[in-house]
Amino acid sequence: MNENITQFLPILFMLVLVAFVIFIVFFLSGHFNRTKRIEEKLDKALKEITEKKEK
């Protein structure tokens, strides 16, 4: 039984590592998309404010 576990440990470690990297990539891409959307909303709000001031 112990021999089987030692054989699967490197494979298991690699799978965990790959899953972790994929998770980080998805998390970061989602985070950047959110900040982009927030910036767009801020730009839109600022434009509306300037338009109201001009009238």
Secondary structure, DSSP 8 states (H G I E B T S, - for coil): -HHHHHHHHHHHHHHHHHHHHHHHHHHHHHHHHHHHHHHHHHHHHHHHHHHHHH-
